């Protein structure tokens, strides 16, 4: 299992995920970034920050 907290990348955001794979987290984070943060395209540096903040759950 993998876990990610959006607040680790976007201060003040309380969204969190626990998924079976990093790919599942990235898909969920992409949808969340669009709906909650207005980001329709995730820049590579943001994807990198998300990847580096994913931990084992």
C-alpha distance matrix in Angstrom:
0.0 3.8 6.9 10.5 13.8 16.7 19.1 18.0 19.8 22.1 23.7 24.3 21.6 19.5 17.0 13.3 10.2 6.7 5.7 4.4 6.3 8.5 11.3 10.3 10.1 13.4 15.0 14.5 15.6 18.5 19.7 19.4 21.4 24.0 24.5 24.1 25.3 27.6 26.0 26.6 25.9 23.4 25.2 23.7 23.7 21.7 19.0 19.1 18.8 15.7 14.1 15.3 13.9 10.2 8.6 6.0 5.1
3.8 0.0 3.8 7.0 10.6 13.4 15.8 14.5 16.1 18.5 20.3 21.1 18.5 16.9 14.4 10.9 8.1 5.6 5.4 5.9 5.9 6.3 9.7 9.0 7.6 10.7 13.0 12.4 12.8 15.8 17.4 16.8 18.3 21.3 22.0 21.4 22.2 24.6 22.9 23.7 22.9 20.1 21.8 20.3 20.2 18.0 15.6 15.6 15.1 12.0 10.6 11.8 10.2 6.5 5.6 4.6 5.0
6.9 3.8 0.0 3.8 7.0 10.1 12.2 11.3 13.2 15.4 16.9 17.5 14.9 13.2 11.0 7.4 5.5 4.3 6.4 8.7 8.8 8.3 11.3 10.2 7.5 10.5 12.9 11.4 11.2 14.7 16.0 14.7 16.2 19.4 19.8 18.7 19.5 22.3 21.0 22.3 21.9 19.0 20.8 19.8 19.2 16.6 14.8 15.1 13.7 10.6 10.4 11.2 8.6 5.6 5.3 6.1 5.5
10.5 7.0 3.8 0.0 3.8 6.4 8.8 8.0 9.6 11.7 13.3 14.2 11.7 10.6 8.6 5.7 5.3 6.7 8.8 11.5 10.8 9.1 11.7 10.8 7.2 9.3 11.9 10.2 8.8 12.4 14.0 12.2 13.2 16.6 17.2 15.7 16.2 19.1 17.8 19.5 19.1 16.1 17.8 17.2 16.3 13.4 12.2 12.8 10.9 7.7 8.7 9.6 6.4 4.8 6.5 8.9 9.0
13.8 10.6 7.0 3.8 0.0 3.8 5.4 5.7 7.8 9.0 10.0 10.5 8.2 7.1 6.0 4.3 6.5 9.0 11.7 14.9 14.5 12.7 14.9 13.7 10.0 11.6 13.9 11.5 9.5 13.1 14.2 11.6 12.3 15.9 16.0 13.8 14.3 17.6 16.9 19.2 19.2 16.5 18.2 18.2 16.8 13.6 13.4 14.2 11.4 8.8 11.1 11.4 7.8 7.9 9.3 11.9 11.5
16.7 13.4 10.1 6.4 3.8 0.0 3.8 5.3 5.6 5.8 7.8 8.5 5.8 6.5 5.5 6.1 8.5 11.6 13.8 17.1 16.2 13.9 15.3 14.3 10.6 11.1 13.1 10.8 7.9 10.9 12.2 9.2 9.1 12.8 13.1 10.7 10.7 14.0 13.4 16.0 16.2 13.6 15.4 16.1 14.7 11.1 11.7 13.0 10.2 8.0 11.2 11.9 8.8 9.8 12.2 15.1 15.0
19.1 15.8 12.2 8.8 5.4 3.8 0.0 3.8 5.3 4.7 4.7 5.7 4.6 5.8 7.1 8.2 11.3 14.2 16.9 20.1 19.4 17.1 18.9 18.0 14.2 14.8 16.9 14.6 11.7 14.5 15.6 12.3 11.9 15.4 15.5 12.4 12.0 15.7 15.5 18.6 18.8 16.1 17.4 18.1 16.0 12.8 14.1 14.9 11.4 10.3 13.5 13.2 10.0 11.8 13.6 16.7 16.5
18.0 14.5 11.3 8.0 5.7 5.3 3.8 0.0 3.8 6.0 6.5 8.9 8.4 9.3 9.9 9.8 12.0 14.3 16.7 19.4 18.3 15.7 17.9 17.7 14.0 14.3 17.1 15.4 12.4 15.2 17.1 14.3 13.5 17.3 18.0 15.3 14.4 17.8 16.8 19.7 19.1 16.0 16.6 16.6 14.1 11.5 12.6 12.4 8.8 8.2 11.0 9.9 6.8 9.4 11.2 14.7 15.3
19.8 16.1 13.2 9.6 7.8 5.6 5.3 3.8 0.0 3.8 6.3 9.3 8.6 10.8 10.8 11.4 13.4 16.0 17.8 20.5 18.8 15.8 17.3 17.5 13.8 13.2 15.9 14.7 11.1 13.1 15.4 12.9 11.2 14.8 16.1 13.6 11.9 15.0 13.6 16.6 15.8 12.6 13.1 13.4 10.9 8.1 10.0 10.2 6.7 6.7 10.2 9.8 7.7 10.5 13.2 16.8 17.8
22.1 18.5 15.4 11.7 9.0 5.8 4.7 6.0 3.8 0.0 3.8 6.3 5.9 9.1 9.8 11.6 14.2 17.4 19.4 22.5 21.2 18.3 19.5 19.1 15.5 14.8 16.9 15.1 11.6 13.3 14.8 11.8 10.0 13.3 14.0 11.0 9.3 12.6 12.1 15.6 15.6 13.1 13.9 15.2 13.0 9.9 12.2 13.3 10.0 9.8 13.5 13.5 11.3 13.7 16.3 19.7 20.2
23.7 20.3 16.9 13.3 10.0 7.8 4.7 6.5 6.3 3.8 0.0 3.8 5.7 8.6 10.7 12.7 15.8 18.9 21.5 24.6 23.7 21.1 22.6 22.0 18.3 18.1 20.2 18.1 14.8 16.8 18.0 14.6 13.2 16.4 16.5 13.1 11.8 15.3 15.4 19.0 19.2 16.8 17.5 18.7 16.2 13.4 15.8 16.4 12.8 12.8 16.3 15.7 13.0 15.6 17.6 20.9 21.0
24.3 21.1 17.5 14.2 10.5 8.5 5.7 8.9 9.3 6.3 3.8 0.0 3.8 6.4 9.3 12.0 15.5 18.8 21.6 25.1 24.6 22.4 23.8 22.6 19.0 19.3 20.8 18.2 15.4 17.6 17.9 14.2 13.6 16.4 15.7 12.0 11.6 15.3 16.3 19.8 20.7 18.7 20.0 21.5 19.3 16.2 18.3 19.4 15.9 15.2 18.8 18.5 15.4 17.4 19.2 22.1 21.6
21.6 18.5 14.9 11.7 8.2 5.8 4.6 8.4 8.6 5.9 5.7 3.8 0.0 3.8 5.8 8.8 12.3 15.7 18.4 21.9 21.6 19.6 20.7 19.2 15.7 16.2 17.4 14.5 12.0 14.3 14.4 10.7 10.6 13.5 12.7 9.1 9.5 13.3 14.2 17.4 18.5 16.6 18.5 20.0 18.4 14.9 16.4 17.9 14.8 13.3 16.8 17.2 14.1 15.4 17.4 20.1 19.4
19.5 16.9 13.2 10.6 7.1 6.5 5.8 9.3 10.8 9.1 8.6 6.4 3.8 0.0 3.8 6.5 10.2 13.4 16.5 20.1 20.4 19.0 20.3 18.4 15.1 16.4 17.5 14.2 12.4 15.4 15.1 11.4 12.5 15.4 14.0 10.9 12.2 15.9 16.8 19.7 20.9 19.0 21.1 22.3 20.8 17.3 18.1 19.6 16.5 14.5 17.5 17.9 14.4 15.0 16.3 18.5 17.1
17.0 14.4 11.0 8.6 6.0 5.5 7.1 9.9 10.8 9.8 10.7 9.3 5.8 3.8 0.0 3.8 7.0 10.6 13.3 17.0 17.2 15.9 17.0 14.8 11.7 13.1 13.9 10.5 9.1 12.3 11.8 8.4 10.3 13.1 11.9 9.5 11.3 14.7 15.2 17.5 18.7 16.9 19.5 20.5 19.7 16.0 16.1 18.0 15.5 12.8 15.6 16.7 13.4 13.2 14.9 16.8 15.5
13.3 10.9 7.4 5.7 4.3 6.1 8.2 9.8 11.4 11.6 12.7 12.0 8.8 6.5 3.8 0.0 3.8 7.0 10.0 13.7 14.1 13.3 14.9 12.6 9.5 11.8 13.0 9.9 9.1 12.8 12.8 10.1 12.2 15.2 14.5 12.7 14.3 17.5 17.4 19.3 20.0 17.8 20.2 20.6 19.8 16.3 15.8 17.2 15.0 11.8 13.9 14.9 11.6 10.5 11.7 13.2 11.7
10.2 8.1 5.5 5.3 6.5 8.5 11.3 12.0 13.4 14.2 15.8 15.5 12.3 10.2 7.0 3.8 0.0 3.8 6.3 10.0 10.7 10.4 11.9 9.3 6.7 9.8 10.8 7.9 8.3 12.0 12.2 10.5 12.9 15.7 15.3 14.4 16.1 18.8 18.2 19.4 19.9 17.7 20.3 20.3 20.1 16.8 15.4 16.9 15.4 11.8 12.9 14.6 11.7 9.6 10.6 11.4 9.9
6.7 5.6 4.3 6.7 9.0 11.6 14.2 14.3 16.0 17.4 18.9 18.8 15.7 13.4 10.6 7.0 3.8 0.0 3.8 7.1 8.7 9.5 11.5 9.0 7.4 11.1 12.2 10.1 11.1 14.6 15.0 13.9 16.3 19.0 18.8 18.1 19.8 22.3 21.4 22.4 22.6 20.3 22.6 22.1 22.0 19.1 17.1 18.2 17.0 13.5 13.6 15.1 12.5 9.5 9.4 9.0 7.0
5.7 5.4 6.4 8.8 11.7 13.8 16.9 16.7 17.8 19.4 21.5 21.6 18.4 16.5 13.3 10.0 6.3 3.8 0.0 3.8 5.5 7.3 8.8 6.1 6.0 9.7 10.4 9.2 11.1 14.0 14.5 14.4 16.8 19.1 19.3 19.3 20.9 22.9 21.6 22.0 21.9 19.8 22.3 21.5 22.0 19.3 16.8 18.0 17.6 14.0 13.4 15.6 13.8 10.3 10.6 9.8 8.6
4.4 5.9 8.7 11.5 14.9 17.1 20.1 19.4 20.5 22.5 24.6 25.1 21.9 20.1 17.0 13.7 10.0 7.1 3.8 0.0 3.8 7.2 8.6 6.9 8.2 11.3 12.0 11.9 13.9 16.3 17.1 17.6 19.8 21.9 22.4 22.7 24.1 25.9 24.3 24.3 23.8 21.7 23.9 22.7 23.4 21.2 18.2 19.1 19.3 15.8 14.4 16.5 15.5 11.7 11.5 9.7 9.1
6.3 5.9 8.8 10.8 14.5 16.2 19.4 18.3 18.8 21.2 23.7 24.6 21.6 20.4 17.2 14.1 10.7 8.7 5.5 3.8 0.0 3.8 5.3 5.3 6.6 8.8 10.2 11.0 12.5 14.4 16.0 16.8 18.3 20.5 21.7 22.1 22.9 24.5 22.4 22.2 21.3 19.0 20.9 19.3 20.3 18.4 15.2 15.9 16.6 13.4 11.4 13.9 13.6 9.9 10.5 9.7 10.4
8.5 6.3 8.3 9.1 12.7 13.9 17.1 15.7 15.8 18.3 21.1 22.4 19.6 19.0 15.9 13.3 10.4 9.5 7.3 7.2 3.8 0.0 3.8 5.4 5.1 6.2 8.7 9.9 10.3 12.2 14.4 15.1 15.9 18.4 20.0 20.2 20.5 22.0 19.7 19.7 18.4 15.8 17.4 15.7 16.5 14.8 11.5 12.1 13.0 9.8 7.8 10.6 10.7 7.4 9.2 9.7 11.3
11.3 9.7 11.3 11.7 14.9 15.3 18.9 17.9 17.3 19.5 22.6 23.8 20.7 20.3 17.0 14.9 11.9 11.5 8.8 8.6 5.3 3.8 0.0 3.8 5.4 5.1 6.2 8.7 9.8 10.5 12.6 14.2 15.1 16.9 18.7 19.6 19.9 20.8 18.3 17.7 16.5 14.4 16.4 15.1 16.7 15.0 11.4 13.0 14.4 11.3 9.7 13.2 13.5 10.7 12.9 13.5 14.7
10.3 9.0 10.2 10.8 13.7 14.3 18.0 17.7 17.5 19.1 22.0 22.6 19.2 18.4 14.8 12.6 9.3 9.0 6.1 6.9 5.3 5.4 3.8 0.0 3.8 5.5 5.2 6.3 8.5 9.9 11.0 12.3 14.1 15.8 16.9 17.9 18.9 20.0 18.2 17.7 17.2 15.6 18.1 17.4 18.8 16.4 13.4 15.3 16.0 12.4 11.7 15.0 14.3 11.4 13.3 13.5 13.7
10.1 7.6 7.5 7.2 10.0 10.6 14.2 14.0 13.8 15.5 18.3 19.0 15.7 15.1 11.7 9.5 6.7 7.4 6.0 8.2 6.6 5.1 5.4 3.8 0.0 3.8 5.5 5.1 5.9 8.4 10.0 10.3 11.8 14.2 15.3 15.5 16.3 18.0 16.2 16.5 16.0 13.8 16.3 15.7 16.5 13.8 11.1 13.0 13.0 9.2 9.2 12.2 11.0 8.4 10.8 11.8 12.1
13.4 10.7 10.5 9.3 11.6 11.1 14.8 14.3 13.2 14.8 18.1 19.3 16.2 16.4 13.1 11.8 9.8 11.1 9.7 11.3 8.8 6.2 5.1 5.5 3.8 0.0 3.8 5.5 5.0 6.0 8.7 9.7 10.1 12.3 14.3 14.8 14.9 16.0 13.7 13.6 12.6 10.4 12.8 12.3 13.6 11.0 8.1 10.6 11.3 7.9 8.0 11.6 11.3 9.5 12.7 14.4 15.3
15.0 13.0 12.9 11.9 13.9 13.1 16.9 17.1 15.9 16.9 20.2 20.8 17.4 17.5 13.9 13.0 10.8 12.2 10.4 12.0 10.2 8.7 6.2 5.2 5.5 3.8 0.0 3.8 5.5 5.1 6.5 8.7 9.9 11.1 12.7 14.1 14.8 15.4 13.3 12.5 12.3 11.2 14.3 14.4 16.2 13.6 10.9 13.9 14.7 11.4 11.8 15.4 14.9 13.0 15.9 17.1 17.5
14.5 12.4 11.4 10.2 11.5 10.8 14.6 15.4 14.7 15.1 18.1 18.2 14.5 14.2 10.5 9.9 7.9 10.1 9.2 11.9 11.0 9.9 8.7 6.3 5.1 5.5 3.8 0.0 3.8 5.4 5.2 6.2 8.6 10.1 10.7 11.7 13.1 14.3 13.1 13.0 13.7 12.5 15.8 16.4 17.5 14.3 12.3 15.3 15.1 11.5 12.7 15.9 14.5 12.7 15.3 16.6 16.2
15.6 12.8 11.2 8.8 9.5 7.9 11.7 12.4 11.1 11.6 14.8 15.4 12.0 12.4 9.1 9.1 8.3 11.1 11.1 13.9 12.5 10.3 9.8 8.5 5.9 5.0 5.5 3.8 0.0 3.8 5.4 4.9 5.9 8.5 9.8 9.9 10.4 12.1 10.5 11.3 11.6 9.8 12.9 13.7 14.3 10.8 9.5 12.5 11.8 8.5 10.6 13.5 12.0 11.1 14.3 16.4 16.5
18.5 15.8 14.7 12.4 13.1 10.9 14.5 15.2 13.1 13.3 16.8 17.6 14.3 15.4 12.3 12.8 12.0 14.6 14.0 16.3 14.4 12.2 10.5 9.9 8.4 6.0 5.1 5.4 3.8 0.0 3.8 5.4 5.1 6.4 8.8 10.0 10.0 10.4 8.3 8.0 8.3 7.3 10.9 12.2 13.7 10.6 9.2 12.8 13.0 10.2 12.1 15.4 14.6 14.0 17.4 19.5 19.9
19.7 17.4 16.0 14.0 14.2 12.2 15.6 17.1 15.4 14.8 18.0 17.9 14.4 15.1 11.8 12.8 12.2 15.0 14.5 17.1 16.0 14.4 12.6 11.0 10.0 8.7 6.5 5.2 5.4 3.8 0.0 3.8 5.5 5.3 6.3 8.4 9.7 9.8 9.0 8.5 10.3 10.4 14.1 15.8 17.2 14.0 12.9 16.5 16.3 13.4 15.5 18.6 17.4 16.5 19.6 21.4 21.1
19.4 16.8 14.7 12.2 11.6 9.2 12.3 14.3 12.9 11.8 14.6 14.2 10.7 11.4 8.4 10.1 10.5 13.9 14.4 17.6 16.8 15.1 14.2 12.3 10.3 9.7 8.7 6.2 4.9 5.4 3.8 0.0 3.8 5.4 5.2 5.5 7.3 8.8 8.7 9.8 11.7 11.1 14.6 16.4 17.0 13.3 13.0 16.3 15.3 12.4 15.1 17.7 15.9 15.4 18.4 20.4 19.9
21.4 18.3 16.2 13.2 12.3 9.1 11.9 13.5 11.2 10.0 13.2 13.6 10.6 12.5 10.3 12.2 12.9 16.3 16.8 19.8 18.3 15.9 15.1 14.1 11.8 10.1 9.9 8.6 5.9 5.1 5.5 3.8 0.0 3.8 5.7 5.5 4.9 6.3 5.3 7.3 8.7 8.0 11.3 13.6 14.0 10.5 10.9 14.3 13.3 11.2 14.3 16.7 15.3 15.6 19.0 21.5 21.6
24.0 21.3 19.4 16.6 15.9 12.8 15.4 17.3 14.8 13.3 16.4 16.4 13.5 15.4 13.1 15.2 15.7 19.0 19.1 21.9 20.5 18.4 16.9 15.8 14.2 12.3 11.1 10.1 8.5 6.4 5.3 5.4 3.8 0.0 3.8 5.9 5.7 4.6 4.5 5.1 8.0 9.0 12.4 15.3 16.3 13.1 13.4 17.1 16.5 14.6 17.4 20.1 18.9 19.1 22.5 24.8 24.8
24.5 22.0 19.8 17.2 16.0 13.1 15.5 18.0 16.1 14.0 16.5 15.7 12.7 14.0 11.9 14.5 15.3 18.8 19.3 22.4 21.7 20.0 18.7 16.9 15.3 14.3 12.7 10.7 9.8 8.8 6.3 5.2 5.7 3.8 0.0 3.8 6.0 5.8 7.7 8.6 11.8 12.6 16.0 18.8 19.5 16.1 16.5 19.9 19.0 16.7 19.7 22.2 20.4 20.4 23.4 25.6 25.0
24.1 21.4 18.7 15.7 13.8 10.7 12.4 15.3 13.6 11.0 13.1 12.0 9.1 10.9 9.5 12.7 14.4 18.1 19.3 22.7 22.1 20.2 19.6 17.9 15.5 14.8 14.1 11.7 9.9 10.0 8.4 5.5 5.5 5.9 3.8 0.0 3.8 6.0 8.2 10.5 13.1 13.1 16.2 18.8 18.8 15.1 16.1 19.2 17.6 15.6 18.9 20.9 18.8 19.2 22.1 24.5 23.8
25.3 22.2 19.5 16.2 14.3 10.7 12.0 14.4 11.9 9.3 11.8 11.6 9.5 12.2 11.3 14.3 16.1 19.8 20.9 24.1 22.9 20.5 19.9 18.9 16.3 14.9 14.8 13.1 10.4 10.0 9.7 7.3 4.9 5.7 6.0 3.8 0.0 3.8 5.6 8.9 11.0 10.8 13.3 16.3 16.0 12.6 14.3 17.2 15.6 14.3 17.9 19.6 17.9 19.0 22.2 25.0 24.9
27.6 24.6 22.3 19.1 17.6 14.0 15.7 17.8 15.0 12.6 15.3 15.3 13.3 15.9 14.7 17.5 18.8 22.3 22.9 25.9 24.5 22.0 20.8 20.0 18.0 16.0 15.4 14.3 12.1 10.4 9.8 8.8 6.3 4.6 5.8 6.0 3.8 0.0 3.8 6.3 9.1 10.3 12.9 16.3 16.7 13.7 15.2 18.5 17.6 16.4 19.7 21.8 20.6 21.5 24.9 27.6 27.7
26.0 22.9 21.0 17.8 16.9 13.4 15.5 16.8 13.6 12.1 15.4 16.3 14.2 16.8 15.2 17.4 18.2 21.4 21.6 24.3 22.4 19.7 18.3 18.2 16.2 13.7 13.3 13.1 10.5 8.3 9.0 8.7 5.3 4.5 7.7 8.2 5.6 3.8 0.0 3.8 5.6 6.5 9.2 12.6 13.4 10.6 11.9 15.3 14.9 14.0 16.9 19.2 18.6 19.5 23.1 25.9 26.4
26.6 23.7 22.3 19.5 19.2 16.0 18.6 19.7 16.6 15.6 19.0 19.8 17.4 19.7 17.5 19.3 19.4 22.4 22.0 24.3 22.2 19.7 17.7 17.7 16.5 13.6 12.5 13.0 11.3 8.0 8.5 9.8 7.3 5.1 8.6 10.5 8.9 6.3 3.8 0.0 3.8 6.6 9.6 12.9 14.6 12.3 12.7 16.4 16.7 15.6 17.9 20.7 20.5 20.9 24.5 27.1 27.7
25.9 22.9 21.9 19.1 19.2 16.2 18.8 19.1 15.8 15.6 19.2 20.7 18.5 20.9 18.7 20.0 19.9 22.6 21.9 23.8 21.3 18.4 16.5 17.2 16.0 12.6 12.3 13.7 11.6 8.3 10.3 11.7 8.7 8.0 11.8 13.1 11.0 9.1 5.6 3.8 0.0 3.8 6.3 9.3 11.5 9.9 10.1 13.6 14.6 13.9 15.8 18.6 19.0 19.6 23.4 26.0 27.1
23.4 20.1 19.0 16.1 16.5 13.6 16.1 16.0 12.6 13.1 16.8 18.7 16.6 19.0 16.9 17.8 17.7 20.3 19.8 21.7 19.0 15.8 14.4 15.6 13.8 10.4 11.2 12.5 9.8 7.3 10.4 11.1 8.0 9.0 12.6 13.1 10.8 10.3 6.5 6.6 3.8 0.0 3.8 6.4 8.2 6.3 6.5 9.9 10.8 10.3 12.3 14.9 15.4 16.2 20.0 22.9 24.2
25.2 21.8 20.8 17.8 18.2 15.4 17.4 16.6 13.1 13.9 17.5 20.0 18.5 21.1 19.5 20.2 20.3 22.6 22.3 23.9 20.9 17.4 16.4 18.1 16.3 12.8 14.3 15.8 12.9 10.9 14.1 14.6 11.3 12.4 16.0 16.2 13.3 12.9 9.2 9.6 6.3 3.8 0.0 3.8 5.5 5.4 6.5 8.8 10.1 10.9 12.5 14.5 15.7 17.1 20.9 23.9 25.7
23.7 20.3 19.8 17.2 18.2 16.1 18.1 16.6 13.4 15.2 18.7 21.5 20.0 22.3 20.5 20.6 20.3 22.1 21.5 22.7 19.3 15.7 15.1 17.4 15.7 12.3 14.4 16.4 13.7 12.2 15.8 16.4 13.6 15.3 18.8 18.8 16.3 16.3 12.6 12.9 9.3 6.4 3.8 0.0 3.8 5.4 5.0 6.1 8.6 9.8 10.4 12.2 14.2 15.5 19.1 22.1 24.4
23.7 20.2 19.2 16.3 16.8 14.7 16.0 14.1 10.9 13.0 16.2 19.3 18.4 20.8 19.7 19.8 20.1 22.0 22.0 23.4 20.3 16.5 16.7 18.8 16.5 13.6 16.2 17.5 14.3 13.7 17.2 17.0 14.0 16.3 19.5 18.8 16.0 16.7 13.4 14.6 11.5 8.2 5.5 3.8 0.0 3.8 5.5 5.0 6.2 8.7 9.8 10.5 12.4 14.5 18.0 21.3 23.6
21.7 18.0 16.6 13.4 13.6 11.1 12.8 11.5 8.1 9.9 13.4 16.2 14.9 17.3 16.0 16.3 16.8 19.1 19.3 21.2 18.4 14.8 15.0 16.4 13.8 11.0 13.6 14.3 10.8 10.6 14.0 13.3 10.5 13.1 16.1 15.1 12.6 13.7 10.6 12.3 9.9 6.3 5.4 5.4 3.8 0.0 3.8 5.3 5.0 6.2 8.6 9.8 10.6 12.6 16.2 19.6 21.4
19.0 15.6 14.8 12.2 13.4 11.7 14.1 12.6 10.0 12.2 15.8 18.3 16.4 18.1 16.1 15.8 15.4 17.1 16.8 18.2 15.2 11.5 11.4 13.4 11.1 8.1 10.9 12.3 9.5 9.2 12.9 13.0 10.9 13.4 16.5 16.1 14.3 15.2 11.9 12.7 10.1 6.5 6.5 5.0 5.5 3.8 0.0 3.8 5.4 5.1 6.1 8.6 9.9 10.8 14.6 17.5 19.5
19.1 15.6 15.1 12.8 14.2 13.0 14.9 12.4 10.2 13.3 16.4 19.4 17.9 19.6 18.0 17.2 16.9 18.2 18.0 19.1 15.9 12.1 13.0 15.3 13.0 10.6 13.9 15.3 12.5 12.8 16.5 16.3 14.3 17.1 19.9 19.2 17.2 18.5 15.3 16.4 13.6 9.9 8.8 6.1 5.0 5.3 3.8 0.0 3.8 5.4 5.0 6.1 8.6 10.1 13.5 16.6 19.2
18.8 15.1 13.7 10.9 11.4 10.2 11.4 8.8 6.7 10.0 12.8 15.9 14.8 16.5 15.5 15.0 15.4 17.0 17.6 19.3 16.6 13.0 14.4 16.0 13.0 11.3 14.7 15.1 11.8 13.0 16.3 15.3 13.3 16.5 19.0 17.6 15.6 17.6 14.9 16.7 14.6 10.8 10.1 8.6 6.2 5.0 5.4 3.8 0.0 3.8 5.5 5.2 6.2 8.9 12.2 15.7 17.9
15.7 12.0 10.6 7.7 8.8 8.0 10.3 8.2 6.7 9.8 12.8 15.2 13.3 14.5 12.8 11.8 11.8 13.5 14.0 15.8 13.4 9.8 11.3 12.4 9.2 7.9 11.4 11.5 8.5 10.2 13.4 12.4 11.2 14.6 16.7 15.6 14.3 16.4 14.0 15.6 13.9 10.3 10.9 9.8 8.7 6.2 5.1 5.4 3.8 0.0 3.8 5.5 5.1 6.4 10.1 13.5 15.2
14.1 10.6 10.4 8.7 11.1 11.2 13.5 11.0 10.2 13.5 16.3 18.8 16.8 17.5 15.6 13.9 12.9 13.6 13.4 14.4 11.4 7.8 9.7 11.7 9.2 8.0 11.8 12.7 10.6 12.1 15.5 15.1 14.3 17.4 19.7 18.9 17.9 19.7 16.9 17.9 15.8 12.3 12.5 10.4 9.8 8.6 6.1 5.0 5.5 3.8 0.0 3.8 5.4 5.4 8.8 11.8 14.2
15.3 11.8 11.2 9.6 11.4 11.9 13.2 9.9 9.8 13.5 15.7 18.5 17.2 17.9 16.7 14.9 14.6 15.1 15.6 16.5 13.9 10.6 13.2 15.0 12.2 11.6 15.4 15.9 13.5 15.4 18.6 17.7 16.7 20.1 22.2 20.9 19.6 21.8 19.2 20.7 18.6 14.9 14.5 12.2 10.5 9.8 8.6 6.1 5.2 5.5 3.8 0.0 3.8 5.7 8.1 11.5 14.3
13.9 10.2 8.6 6.4 7.8 8.8 10.0 6.8 7.7 11.3 13.0 15.4 14.1 14.4 13.4 11.6 11.7 12.5 13.8 15.5 13.6 10.7 13.5 14.3 11.0 11.3 14.9 14.5 12.0 14.6 17.4 15.9 15.3 18.9 20.4 18.8 17.9 20.6 18.6 20.5 19.0 15.4 15.7 14.2 12.4 10.6 9.9 8.6 6.2 5.1 5.4 3.8 0.0 3.8 6.3 10.0 12.1
10.2 6.5 5.6 4.8 7.9 9.8 11.8 9.4 10.5 13.7 15.6 17.4 15.4 15.0 13.2 10.5 9.6 9.5 10.3 11.7 9.9 7.4 10.7 11.4 8.4 9.5 13.0 12.7 11.1 14.0 16.5 15.4 15.6 19.1 20.4 19.2 19.0 21.5 19.5 20.9 19.6 16.2 17.1 15.5 14.5 12.6 10.8 10.1 8.9 6.4 5.4 5.7 3.8 0.0 3.8 7.0 9.1
8.6 5.6 5.3 6.5 9.3 12.2 13.6 11.2 13.2 16.3 17.6 19.2 17.4 16.3 14.9 11.7 10.6 9.4 10.6 11.5 10.5 9.2 12.9 13.3 10.8 12.7 15.9 15.3 14.3 17.4 19.6 18.4 19.0 22.5 23.4 22.1 22.2 24.9 23.1 24.5 23.4 20.0 20.9 19.1 18.0 16.2 14.6 13.5 12.2 10.1 8.8 8.1 6.3 3.8 0.0 3.8 6.3
6.0 4.6 6.1 8.9 11.9 15.1 16.7 14.7 16.8 19.7 20.9 22.1 20.1 18.5 16.8 13.2 11.4 9.0 9.8 9.7 9.7 9.7 13.5 13.5 11.8 14.4 17.1 16.6 16.4 19.5 21.4 20.4 21.5 24.8 25.6 24.5 25.0 27.6 25.9 27.1 26.0 22.9 23.9 22.1 21.3 19.6 17.5 16.6 15.7 13.5 11.8 11.5 10.0 7.0 3.8 0.0 3.8
5.1 5.0 5.5 9.0 11.5 15.0 16.5 15.3 17.8 20.2 21.0 21.6 19.4 17.1 15.5 11.7 9.9 7.0 8.6 9.1 10.4 11.3 14.7 13.7 12.1 15.3 17.5 16.2 16.5 19.9 21.1 19.9 21.6 24.8 25.0 23.8 24.9 27.7 26.4 27.7 27.1 24.2 25.7 24.4 23.6 21.4 19.5 19.2 17.9 15.2 14.2 14.3 12.1 9.1 6.3 3.8 0.0
